[in-house]
Amino acid sequence: MIFRPMTKSKRAIAVISFIAAAVIMILWAVKCYGVNAKAFRSEAKIYKSGEFVPLEGNFNISGAENTDGYSVRVDSARLTDYKKVTSEYGKDISDSEVFDAPKYCIMLDLTIKNEGNETGYIHCFGLNLYNGALMIPINFELWNLMDENIKGSTVIRLRPNSEASLTIPYTAQPLDETMNKNELNRRLEDETLLFCVSEFPTIKLIEVETEK
C-alpha cells in the first residue's frame, strides 16, 4: 500500500478541525463549570436534643409550608419492641411478616411550637431519622393507630401561639445485603441518630440518642 503525503490544504483542514474541536471542548467545560457553580447546595446545621430548633421558613416539600414561627424540640427517643407496640395498638403482624419484622420501633417524643403563624404547617414527609446512609421513615400506619388526631394527615398544623407534644413511631425498612439485622439493631442501640426537621434551603438536623 502506498501512502500519499498530505497536501497543504488537507493539513490546513486537519489543523482547523482540531482547533474547532478543542474550542468546543473548552466551551463545554466552561459551561459545565458555570452550571455546577450555580447549582443549589443545601447548607446543613446540626442541633442538640432538648432545645427548640426554629424552622425559619425552611421546609421539607414546598415553600408553601410557610414554617416561620414554627420550632421543633426533641424531648426523647425510646427503643420499643416492635411486635409488642403493634399488638398494643391493634395491628396484627401476619405470618409472612413475622420473620422480617424489625426488632425495634423508635418512639420519638417531640414538642412543636407555633408562634403567631396562621397559615403555616410542617409536612411530615422528610421528617426522617438518619444514621449515615441509613434512613428510617415514619411508620404512618402505626402512627394513625396511636394518635387519632393524625387521621391520615401528612402535615402538622398548630393554632397560632400554641404548642403540642406528640410521639412519632419510626421503623427501619427491609435491609439489603449491605447491613444485617444485628448491625442495624446495634446502630439503633449505640449510635447517634439525626432527626431531619427541614431539607430546603437549609438542612436542619437534631442529634438523637435512643434509650431502651
Disulfide bonds with the S-S distance in Angstrom:
none
